[in-house]
Amino acid sequence: MDDIKIVLSEAEIPTHWYNIAADLPTPMPPPLGPDGHPIGADALSAIFPQALIEQEMSSQRWIAIPEPVRDIYRLWRPAPLFRAHHLEQALATPARIYYKYEGGSPAGSHKPNTAVAQAYYNQQEGIRRLTTETGAGQWGSSIALAGAMFNLTVRVYMVRVSYQQKPFRRSMMETWGAQVFSSPSVETATGRAALERDPETPGSLGLAISEAVEDAASRADSHYALGSVLNHVVLHQTVIGLEARAQFNKIGVMPDVVIACCGGGSNFGGTAFPFLMDKAAGREVRLVAVEPDSCPTLTKGRYAYDHGDSACLTPLLPMYSLGHDFIPPGIHAGGLRYHGDSPLVSHLYHLGLIEAVAVPQLATFQAGVTFARAEGILPAPESNHAIRVAIDEALRCKESGEAKTIFFTLSGHGHFDMASYDRYFAGQLEDYVYPESDIAAALAGLRAVS
Ligand SMILES: *Cc1c(COP(=O)(O)O)cnc(C)c1O
């Protein structure tokens, strides 16, 4: 039997991130300001450091990872690539299944890969304080960790329902020294107005983003940090795919299909974009983004110009979107409940270079339980989406007799999501398909990307 873990040494942690913008067959449409014209770097400088704005707009193929960031990466990277021998046996498939495990980071997901880079560049430019929002708590935890590493004050606006339902994510952030506020909060004008309108509001991600942006924009010592969607975030996450390619090279294997779950798209883009170099070189490899069928951004959304937040404070981004007013059903994969998608992922999907598939909630938990019973690791509900599609591929191989090589990223562990598993076992989880008519209504008024 081949090895279970394919490992790299710390010296083999990538020295550069891969910027797909250098290799696009047609250029990206630009983000637009409120006047409908492309925005310049100055539109972003109130909330982001110069280095990240440059990365956001860069078309340079390789961007060096600063040594202090690589040094922090060494706390959990290189992440192992696992051969899922036990899952293959449980499925009785001739397919070979591999997964990259990002749950070994201190926060338990891939998100610290960008959080530490963002904290570093902010600290280098004299910023003392970072603000952000968090829904399920994965991103807030990651930026709290990164703030501790680079001595920054971190203020997290946490959507009120999650603040109440996930007290241990909050304790985790506070252990790393972050201040966590239930959003809407009395800390900002946006929050106070929302509380006045409805003191009992459960809050929303869009509102929490608006609070964090207002806080950062109102102080010279503060910036805002975003956990997905933007080009620089996807760039930082390419460390996942680059390591995986090096690991596959080590064993002389290359995947036929690459799978990752897709919320804002940084986990999928970070995993898949390095493999587009192989595709461009003529190798056949399918790249599959997996989303919940209750928040089907790529599979049922429109490629349009839309705001990243519900208060319309952000520039208009060219992306597949369900409309910034879209409120997805309360599924348990909180990290996949975003109305839009990374402009880079959207562009490549529009060009037909990547695929997308939407899966229902119950089937994802079923896949996660199958996986945990075979491989041991207990996956995050978001990651269960990728596992579902990997298992479906493997079962198709069983029927056809093909021995394909299937690769997916296991984006995080589910140790803080056990209440969701409890509800699944108690038969209390449902499948929600978002009605086509609601999607059409939420999309009305968006300007198509020409
Ligand atoms: C946030 C999150 C995702 C979604 O990540 P994107 O990069 O926004 O697509 C997936 N898995 C886990 C475990 C997460 O925490």
The ligand as a MOL file (V3000), in Angstrom:
LIG
                    3D

  0  0  0     0  0            999 V3000
M  V30 BEGIN CTAB
M  V30 COUNTS 15 15 0 0 0
M  V30 BEGIN ATOM
M  V30 1 C -14.8970 30.0150 5.2180 0
M  V30 2 C -14.8300 28.5770 4.9420 0
M  V30 3 C -15.0510 28.0680 3.6510 0
M  V30 4 C -15.4150 28.9600 2.4840 0
M  V30 5 O -14.2690 29.6170 2.0600 0
M  V30 6 P -14.2040 30.6060 0.8070 0
M  V30 7 O -12.7660 30.7610 0.6420 0
M  V30 8 O -14.8980 31.8700 1.1820 0
M  V30 9 O -14.8950 29.9460 -0.3380 0
M  V30 10 C -14.8670 26.7230 3.4330 0
M  V30 11 N -14.5480 25.8820 4.4430 0
M  V30 12 C -14.3480 26.3240 5.6990 0
M  V30 13 C -13.9980 25.3430 6.7600 0
M  V30 14 C -14.4770 27.6830 5.9920 0
M  V30 15 O -14.2540 28.1310 7.2260 0
M  V30 END ATOM
M  V30 BEGIN BOND
M  V30 1 1 1 2
M  V30 2 1 2 3
M  V30 3 2 2 14
M  V30 4 1 3 4
M  V30 5 2 3 10
M  V30 6 1 4 5
M  V30 7 1 5 6
M  V30 8 2 6 7
M  V30 9 1 6 8
M  V30 10 1 6 9
M  V30 11 1 10 11
M  V30 12 2 11 12
M  V30 13 1 12 13
M  V30 14 1 12 14
M  V30 15 1 14 15
M  V30 END BOND
M  V30 END CTAB
M  END
